[in-house]
Amino acid sequence: MKDYKDNPYFQLFSAQKNNHFKVSQSTSKARKKKLSVLQKAIESTYREEIVDALQKDLGKPKVETELTEIYQIIAEIKFAKRNLNQWMKKQSVSTPMSMLGASSYYIHEAKGVCLIISPWNFPFNLTFGPLVSAIAAGNTVIIKPSEMTPHSSALMAKIVADIFDESEVALVEGEVEASTKLLELPFNHIFFTGSPKVGKIVMEAASKHLTSVTLELGGKSPTIIDKTANIDKAAKKIVWGKFLNAGQICICPDYILVDESVKSKFIKACKKWLDHYFSKNPKASNSYGRIVTDNHFERLNSYLKNAKQLNAIFEVGGKTDADSKYIEPTIISDIKPEAKLLEEEIFGPILPVLSYNALDEAIAYVNSKERPLALYIFSKNKANVNKIINNTKAGGTCINNSIIHYANHNLPFGGINNSGIGKSHGYYGFEAFSNKRAIVKQHTFGITELLFPPYTNLKEKLAKFTVKWF
């Protein structure tokens, strides 16, 4: 192994490397016990501290914390515990006649020492969710959470230190330099959640060791609304999905493509639901969060200023307060193509509304961008729904709803190309942290032995026969 003695995390990495075979050979009972300990920590021991940390870091309402952080982790744990015995069983597969006398199967073996780099927008969910999969698969894990949510990161460090030995699971706090140093080490798998820009850096670092990666990225997730949609219900679900966590969600609707004939009706409905959810004064609402850092506030504020300079129409919102990192829920229409809102992933409470006259225009617009993490369709027309699905690419899709596909642990979650590589949740998370090891067992004389050298005319005929019939 290369000399990493000057790397501040090499000793921790070495401890986990020395321990990973023992951990990988643990039984399903042992793994479920670890998951139960984590479940208790989240569900009861540290529950109120989690709520408090997220309030301090993101102004996150308690109900949102319960729904999007605590519930999601507990659901992931329960799903893994229910299914782990089956996932860990050897999986028999058929063996071709040309291998007569042998049987075949594969097993899921742990990849080894894994690195989880998690983001700030759902710090507990997007840290402990992948950890559940890594533990279920039998790995040792080093976690690097985001420095942008310091209260959450400090609490997660406390939880991990309380319930795990660091030779099995450890959490490293720190700035970007900590991530850089960790990425120098030869991990067996890296699970990263964040932006495509940083995802490329992670993938480049992983390539130096041929380390496998799961990249949960983001991008501009479009929402297409046709004229047959129930506009009021569409607005209700889109406004909820967009402004949850103050829009700081990788799968929230990034922009709207609505049929021109129902555009005004849609915007009016959105205004109604914004008032219903957050009152006419969202700043005073206990149901609306804040932007995570001053830098992200300034980034989003610059998008608003740019839209104003380009004479976009602010249908609702647009007010900001730098001191409290508050940006009012905002809906903007008549946006010029060169606007920053249409170029960059927004990741905030600003919703651009574009219109189209023919569905093909909307499809072409979506396909002119990078492939999104999610695509949402609101329509009562089955042919239109199928046309959109068949002529676009996306990591996941909801029909007549937004973001809820994330909560189904029977579904794979993840992006495609610029929006991500690999899948997670449930079995797919277990699979991401596992190597499917193929095994063939020879029981009796194998028919292929008839074709061993020396080659004769008879063996040449047998080889042709094998190719033709088997």
N, C-alpha and C positions, 0 to 999 in steps of 0.2 A: 504493500500500500504506500502511496505517496506520503511524504512527511508533512503532516498537518500540525505539528507540535506548537506552532505559533498561532494557530487558530484558537480563539478563546473558548470555542464550543467542542473542540475535538475530544476532550476528556469525557464529556457527557455523551457524545456520539459513540465513543469507544465502549463506554459502559453499556449502552443499549445494544451495540453490535455484539458484544460478548454475551449478552442475555437473550438475543432475539431467537435463537434456536429453542431455548427452553420455553419461551413464551409461545412460539409457533406450535409447539407440541402440546399445548394446554388443551384440555377437554372442553366440550361445549358447556358443561356445567361450570367450569372455572371461569370461562369467558362471560357467561350469563351472570355470575356472581359479581364480577367487576362492573358490568353494566348496571346491575341493581344498586351497587354502591353509588355510582354516578347518578342514577335516577333519584335516589334518596337525597343526595346533595342538592340537586336542582329543584326537586319537588317540595322539599320541606326545609332542610337545614339552612340553605342559602337563598331561599325564595325571595324574602323581603329585601335582602341585600342586593339581589339582582335587579329588582324593581327600582331601588334607590340609585344604583349605579347607572342604569339606563336613563333615569330622569336627569341625572347630573350631566351625562355625556351628550344626550340627544334630545332632552326634554320629552322623552317618550312617555305617552300616557300609560297608566298601569294596565288598562285593558289590552292595549297593543302589545305590551310586554308579555302578558299572559298568552295572547293569541299567537304572536309571531316569533316569540323566543322560547318561553317555557313549554308551551303545548307542543311545539314542533320537536323539541329535543325529546320530551317524554314519549311522544308518538313514535319517534325513530327508535328509541330504546325498546319499547314494548313490541314493535314490529320485529326487530332483530331477535329478541328473546323468543318470540313465538315460532320463528322460522329457522333459527340457527341450527338445530339438529339436522334438518333437511338439507340446508346449505352445505354442511360439513360432510355429509355422506359422500362416499365415492359414487360417481355417476356413470353407470354402465352404458356403453354404446354398442351398436352392432359391429360385427367384424366381417369383412367380405370373404366370400368363398375362396378367394385366392390366398387367404391366410388361414385356411382350414387347420384346426388344431390349436387355435389361439383365441383368447378373449381380450376385450379392450374396455378400458374405463379411464376416467380422469378424476383427479382430486383437486380441490382448491387448497393450495398451500400459501402461507403468508409470504408476502414479498420481502419482509425483513424490517429494516429501520426506515421509518417514514417521516417525512416532514409535512406538516400542515401549516400553511400560511393563510391566515384568515383576515377578513376585512372588518371595517368599522360599522357598517350600516345595520347589521344584525349580529353583533359581536358574539353573543352566547350561542345562538342558533348555528351560525356558520363556522363556529369553532368546534363545538361539541357534537354537532351533527356528523361531520366527517370523522371525528374521533370515535363515535359509536361504531361506524363501519370498520375503522382500522382495528379496534379492539375485537370486534366480532370475527374479523379475518385472522387474528392472532399475531398482530404486529407490535413492535415497540414504536413509540411516537415522540417526536419533538414538535412542540407547537410554538409558532410565532404569531401572536395576535397583532392587531393594528395599534400603533402608538397614538392614533387620533382619538381613541376612546379610552383614556388612561384609567378612569375609575373601573370600567368593565375589565380591562386587561389585568389590573391589579387584583380584582376579585377572582378572576379565572385562575390567576397564578396561585392564589390562596386555596382555591378549591382543589386544583390539581395536586398541589403539594400535600394537602390534607389527606387525600384518598389514594394516591399512587406513589410508588417508589420511583425515583427519577430514572432508574435503570430500565423502567418500563414506559412510563409516560412523564414527560417534563415540559414545562412551559418557560419560554425565554421572552422576557420583555426587552424593549429597546427601540431605538429609531431604525431608520432604513439601513444603517450600517450593520445592525444585528442580522437583518435578513440577508444582506450581501455576504457576510461571513458564513452564515449557515448554508447558503447556496454553493459555497466552495466545497462542501463535504460530499462524499460519494453516497448519498442516500439511495435506497432501493426504490423508493417511490416518493413523488412530491404531489401534494394536493393543494392547489392554489386557487383562491377565490379573489377576484379583483378585476382590474381594468385590462382590456386587450393590450394596452401599451406595456404594462408591467408583466403581463402574461408572456409576452415575447422575451422579456429579460429572463424570466424564470425558465422558459423552455430552452433558451440559449445556454444557460448555466447547466441545466440538466443534461443537455446533449454532450457535454464534456465527459460525463460519466456513463452515457447511454442509460440514464435514469428515466424510467417511465413517468409520465405526468398525467394528472387529471387537472384540466384548466376550466374552472367555472368563471366565465368572463361576462360580458354584457353586450352593450351596443344599443342601437335604436330600435326598440320593439314597436312595430306599427300596429294600429287598430283600424280595421276596415269596417265601415258601417254602410250597408246598402239601404235603398229606399223602402225595403220591405221590413226592416227591423222595427222592433218595438222601441221607439226612441226614448221614451221615459225610462224604461228598464235598462236600456243601454247606458244612458247617462248616469243612472244610479250606480251601476256596477263599475263603470269606467272612472267616475269621480272617486269612488271608494278605493279602487286599485291604484289610481294615480297619486292620490294625496295621502295615502297611508305612509307613515314614517316620513312625512313631508316630502314625498316623492323620491326618497333616497332608497330605491329598490331596483335591482338589476332587471327584474321582469315586469316593472310597471309599464303601462302604456306610455311610450315616449312621444308619439305624435298620432294624430287622428287623420284618417282619410275618409271623408263622409260624402255621400252623394249630395250634389249641390241642391237638389230639390228638398232635402230635409236638414240642411246645414243650420238654418236659423232656428228651427225647432229643437235641434240637438243642443245648441248653445244655450237657448232659453232653459231647457231641462237641466243642463249642467249647473246653471246659476241657482236653480231651485234646490238642487241636491247639495250644493256647497253651503247654502244658507241652512239647510236642514242639519247637515253634519257638524258644521263649525260655527253656526250663527252668522249674523251680519258683521260680527267683529271677531274673526278667527284668532287674532292676537290674544284675546282674553279667553279663548276656548281652552278647556282642559282636555280636549280631544285632538289637539293639533300640536305637532312637534316643532323642532327647530333644526337649523342647519348645523352640521357637526363641527365645523371649524371656520375661522375667519377667512381662510383661503378659499374654502368652498363657497362661502357666502359671496366673496368678491367675484369668483368665477361666474356664479349664477347671476349676480347683479350686472355683470358685464354683458351677459346675454340679453338681459332686459333693456339695457341702454342701447345695445346694437339694434334690437328690434324697433325701438322708438326712433332711432336715427333713420331706419329704413321705412318709416311710416306704417308700421304694422298697427292693427287695431287691437287695443287692449279691451277685450269683451268684459273681463272681470279681473280684479286684482291689480297687482303691479307695485303695491306699497312694500317698502322694506324698512328694516331697522337694524343697522349694523351692530349696535350695542348688544342686542339680544339675539343676533343672528337669525332674525325673523324675516321670512319672505312670504308674503300673502299668497294664498292659492290663486294662481293666475292662469287665465285662458286667453290666448292670442290668436287672431285670425289675420288673413290677408298678409301673409309673411312672404317676403322676397326669397327666392331660392338660395341666395348667397348669405342669408342670415345664419349666424352662429348656431341658433337653436335647431337648424335643420342639418348642420354639419357635425356637431358634437353630440355625444350622449348627454342628455340633460341632467339626469340624476338629481332632480330637485322638483319643487312644486310649480312647474311651468308646463302648460299643455298647449302646444301648437295645433291648430285646427286647419287642415287643408281640405279642399273639396275636389271632386272629380265629376265628370259628366257621363263617363262610360267606365264600367268595371275594369276593362282592360287597361285604362289609364292608371288606376290604382295599383294593379298588379305590376305594371311596368315600373312604376315609381318604387315600389318595394324592391323589385329585382335590380334596380339601379344602385342600391345600397349594399353594404356588407350583409351577410346572412345573419338574421337576428336571433337572439336567445329565445324570444317568444313572439308570436303573432296572434292577434285577437280578431275574431270575426263576429259581427253582429248582423244576423240575417234570419229571415224565415224561409228563404228560398234555398232549398237543398241543392239545386243545380249551381247556384252562385257559390255556396259554401264549398262544394266539391271542386269547382273551377279554381277558387283561390288556393285551396290546399294542394291541388294537383299541379299548379303553376307557380308555386313559391317554395322556398326552403326555409325551415326554422327549427330551432331546438325543440320547441313545444308550442302547442296551440290550444286555446280555449275557444269554444263556440258559444256565443251569447253569455259570456262571463269573462272576467279577467283575473289573472294570477293564481286561481285556485288549483290549477294542475300541480303546483308545487307541493300541495298538501297530501297528494295521493302517493303513498309509499309503494304502491304496486306499479307505478309508472317510473320509467327512467327520467331523470332530470339532468339537463345539460344542454350545451349549445352545439354549434356546428361551425367549423373554421374560425372566423374572427370572434364568434361568440362563445367559443369553448371547444375543448377536446375531452372526450370521455363522458361518462354518465355517473350519477350518484343517486342516493336514497335507496333504502331497502336492500333488496338483493343486488341491485346495480352498484350500490356503494360497497357492499361486501366483495363484489366481483372486481371493482376498481382496485382494491387493496390486496387482491389475491392473484396468484399465478395459476392458471389452469394447466396442471401437469398431466400430460398424456402418458398412459401406461398400457403396454401390451404384455400379456402373460402367455408364454408358450406352454401348453399342457401336454401335447403329444408330438409325434412326428409332424413337422410342418411341410405342407405341400411345396413351399418354395425351395425346400432342400433338393428337390428333383432338378432344379435349374442351377445348382452350384457348378462351378468348373470341375473338370474340363468340359468345354462346350462341344457337343457333338451334333450331328444332323438331327438326331432324335430330339435333343434338347432344344434345338432351333424350332422344330415343329411344335414342341410343347409350349415354347414361349409365345409363338403366334396364336396357339389355341387359347392360352391364358389371356392374352390381350383381347381376343375376339369374344370370349365367353364370360370372362370374369371382370 
